[in-house]
Amino acid sequence: MMPYLFLILTIFAFFLNILGFMQLIPLYITLPLLFISIYLTIFSFTHRKVFRRLR
């Protein structure tokens, strides 16, 4: 569930970034949002729950 939520967040941040390139929203706000959303999306899709057995 969470990876798809982050994917929607990435799409939303991408459109905000396009508004930032049109100088409607400052880029110093939209670029970190886009970077963080892409990072969380990739992390959530690649993170695997690993069971480590204690000895």
Biotite code that builds the C-alpha atoms (Angstrom):
import biotite.structure as struc

atoms = struc.array([
    struc.Atom([0.000, 0.000, 0.000], chain_id="A", res_id=1, res_name="MET", atom_name="CA", element="C"),
    struc.Atom([2.743, 2.466, 0.930], chain_id="A", res_id=2, res_name="MET", atom_name="CA", element="C"),
    struc.Atom([4.755, 2.155, -2.319], chain_id="A", res_id=3, res_name="PRO", atom_name="CA", element="C"),
    struc.Atom([1.713, 3.145, -4.362], chain_id="A", res_id=4, res_name="TYR", atom_name="CA", element="C"),
    struc.Atom([1.036, 6.096, -2.083], chain_id="A", res_id=5, res_name="LEU", atom_name="CA", element="C"),
    struc.Atom([4.620, 7.252, -2.604], chain_id="A", res_id=6, res_name="PHE", atom_name="CA", element="C"),
    struc.Atom([4.195, 6.770, -6.360], chain_id="A", res_id=7, res_name="LEU", atom_name="CA", element="C"),
    struc.Atom([1.175, 9.088, -6.342], chain_id="A", res_id=8, res_name="ILE", atom_name="CA", element="C"),
    struc.Atom([3.177, 11.537, -4.227], chain_id="A", res_id=9, res_name="LEU", atom_name="CA", element="C"),
    struc.Atom([5.976, 11.441, -6.826], chain_id="A", res_id=10, res_name="THR", atom_name="CA", element="C"),
    struc.Atom([3.562, 12.218, -9.656], chain_id="A", res_id=11, res_name="ILE", atom_name="CA", element="C"),
    struc.Atom([2.126, 15.116, -7.650], chain_id="A", res_id=12, res_name="PHE", atom_name="CA", element="C"),
    struc.Atom([5.632, 16.430, -6.869], chain_id="A", res_id=13, res_name="ALA", atom_name="CA", element="C"),
    struc.Atom([6.526, 16.170, -10.569], chain_id="A", res_id=14, res_name="PHE", atom_name="CA", element="C"),
    struc.Atom([3.615, 18.409, -11.522], chain_id="A", res_id=15, res_name="PHE", atom_name="CA", element="C"),
    struc.Atom([4.587, 20.839, -8.764], chain_id="A", res_id=16, res_name="LEU", atom_name="CA", element="C"),
    struc.Atom([8.086, 20.837, -10.207], chain_id="A", res_id=17, res_name="ASN", atom_name="CA", element="C"),
    struc.Atom([6.699, 21.723, -13.647], chain_id="A", res_id=18, res_name="ILE", atom_name="CA", element="C"),
    struc.Atom([4.926, 24.662, -11.998], chain_id="A", res_id=19, res_name="LEU", atom_name="CA", element="C"),
    struc.Atom([8.260, 25.568, -10.452], chain_id="A", res_id=20, res_name="GLY", atom_name="CA", element="C"),
    struc.Atom([9.926, 25.602, -13.868], chain_id="A", res_id=21, res_name="PHE", atom_name="CA", element="C"),
    struc.Atom([7.208, 27.989, -15.040], chain_id="A", res_id=22, res_name="MET", atom_name="CA", element="C"),
    struc.Atom([8.182, 30.160, -12.030], chain_id="A", res_id=23, res_name="GLN", atom_name="CA", element="C"),
    struc.Atom([4.765, 29.910, -10.381], chain_id="A", res_id=24, res_name="LEU", atom_name="CA", element="C"),
    struc.Atom([6.210, 28.140, -7.322], chain_id="A", res_id=25, res_name="ILE", atom_name="CA", element="C"),
    struc.Atom([9.815, 28.589, -6.118], chain_id="A", res_id=26, res_name="PRO", atom_name="CA", element="C"),
    struc.Atom([12.168, 25.842, -7.287], chain_id="A", res_id=27, res_name="LEU", atom_name="CA", element="C"),
    struc.Atom([13.893, 25.637, -3.911], chain_id="A", res_id=28, res_name="TYR", atom_name="CA", element="C"),
    struc.Atom([10.615, 24.222, -2.566], chain_id="A", res_id=29, res_name="ILE", atom_name="CA", element="C"),
    struc.Atom([9.661, 21.898, -5.421], chain_id="A", res_id=30, res_name="THR", atom_name="CA", element="C"),
    struc.Atom([13.034, 20.288, -6.119], chain_id="A", res_id=31, res_name="LEU", atom_name="CA", element="C"),
    struc.Atom([13.572, 18.889, -2.589], chain_id="A", res_id=32, res_name="PRO", atom_name="CA", element="C"),
    struc.Atom([9.968, 17.624, -2.557], chain_id="A", res_id=33, res_name="LEU", atom_name="CA", element="C"),
    struc.Atom([10.543, 15.814, -5.842], chain_id="A", res_id=34, res_name="LEU", atom_name="CA", element="C"),
    struc.Atom([13.855, 14.349, -4.661], chain_id="A", res_id=35, res_name="PHE", atom_name="CA", element="C"),
    struc.Atom([12.410, 13.108, -1.361], chain_id="A", res_id=36, res_name="ILE", atom_name="CA", element="C"),
    struc.Atom([9.351, 11.598, -3.021], chain_id="A", res_id=37, res_name="SER", atom_name="CA", element="C"),
    struc.Atom([11.460, 9.775, -5.635], chain_id="A", res_id=38, res_name="ILE", atom_name="CA", element="C"),
    struc.Atom([13.776, 8.512, -2.902], chain_id="A", res_id=39, res_name="TYR", atom_name="CA", element="C"),
    struc.Atom([10.897, 7.227, -0.759], chain_id="A", res_id=40, res_name="LEU", atom_name="CA", element="C"),
    struc.Atom([9.251, 5.573, -3.771], chain_id="A", res_id=41, res_name="THR", atom_name="CA", element="C"),
    struc.Atom([12.403, 3.718, -4.795], chain_id="A", res_id=42, res_name="ILE", atom_name="CA", element="C"),
    struc.Atom([13.168, 2.792, -1.197], chain_id="A", res_id=43, res_name="PHE", atom_name="CA", element="C"),
    struc.Atom([9.677, 1.437, -0.569], chain_id="A", res_id=44, res_name="SER", atom_name="CA", element="C"),
    struc.Atom([9.670, -0.669, -3.748], chain_id="A", res_id=45, res_name="PHE", atom_name="CA", element="C"),
    struc.Atom([13.134, -2.139, -3.119], chain_id="A", res_id=46, res_name="THR", atom_name="CA", element="C"),
    struc.Atom([13.033, -2.554, 0.659], chain_id="A", res_id=47, res_name="HIS", atom_name="CA", element="C"),
    struc.Atom([12.455, -6.143, 1.618], chain_id="A", res_id=48, res_name="ARG", atom_name="CA", element="C"),
    struc.Atom([11.564, -7.415, 5.021], chain_id="A", res_id=49, res_name="LYS", atom_name="CA", element="C"),
    struc.Atom([14.421, -9.681, 5.934], chain_id="A", res_id=50, res_name="VAL", atom_name="CA", element="C"),
    struc.Atom([14.057, -12.139, 8.754], chain_id="A", res_id=51, res_name="PHE", atom_name="CA", element="C"),
    struc.Atom([17.360, -12.605, 10.536], chain_id="A", res_id=52, res_name="ARG", atom_name="CA", element="C"),
    struc.Atom([17.414, -15.549, 12.823], chain_id="A", res_id=53, res_name="ARG", atom_name="CA", element="C"),
    struc.Atom([19.151, -14.996, 16.138], chain_id="A", res_id=54, res_name="LEU", atom_name="CA", element="C"),
    struc.Atom([21.630, -17.613, 17.176], chain_id="A", res_id=55, res_name="ARG", atom_name="CA", element="C"),
])
